Amino acid sequence: MFKILGVDHIGIAVTDLAEVGKFWNDQLGLPNNGEETVADQKVTTSFNPTPNGAEIELLAATEPDSPIAKFIEKNGGRGGIQHIALRVDNLEQAIADLQEKGVKMIDTKPRKGAGGAMIAFLHPKSTHGVLLELCQRD
């Protein structure tokens, strides 16, 4: 059985990474760990760590067919919370355990995400409408 270690990050879809980043950095005082483009997910991200170890991940679409672009379109052209990520101790075991329990997975195998994490998404149909990401960091 896998263990949830805590909230890893909250993913927020944004239309302008620099502009929204200023709010989190300048107004709230959270540092920024720089930007990273994840080509296969068609996003550019920036992470803003909080004092308790969780992070705010800002996500901007790099392509019109990006999941972030689709989220923003469905949200009336505005950004918002797109997903919540939980850190787990063993991602492969988590996927296997959840599938065994009948949870529908978007990712049935771990894949590389931003910040060097291995990730897998649970389907919102199995989580009462919340897009959940599981991640493992070494």
C-alpha positions, 0 to 999 in steps of 0.5 A: 500500500502506498502512502500520501506524504502531503500536498505537493503543489496546487496547479493554477492555470494562467493566461499570462505567466509573468503577470500572474507570477508578479502577484504571487512574488511581489504581493504575496512574497513567495519566491519563484524557482524559475520557469520550465517548459514541459513540451509533451504537456504543452505548458510552461510552468513556474513554481512558487514554494511556500514555507511548509514545503508545498508549492504553487505551480503556475501553468501557461499553455504553449499550444492552443490544444494544451490541456491548460488552454482547454481549461481556460477556454472552459473557464470563460477565458479565465485561469483558476485552480486546475489540479491538486497534486499529492506527493506519494512515497511510491508512484507505481504502487499508488497507480496499481493500488488505485486501479485495483480499487476501481479508480480510473487513471489518466496515466496508467504508468508514471511519466516525467513532470515538471521539476523532475517529478514522476507524475500520474493523473487520476481521472476526475470522474473517479475523484468527484470532479477534482483533477488529482495528480500524484507525484513522487520526488526522489 
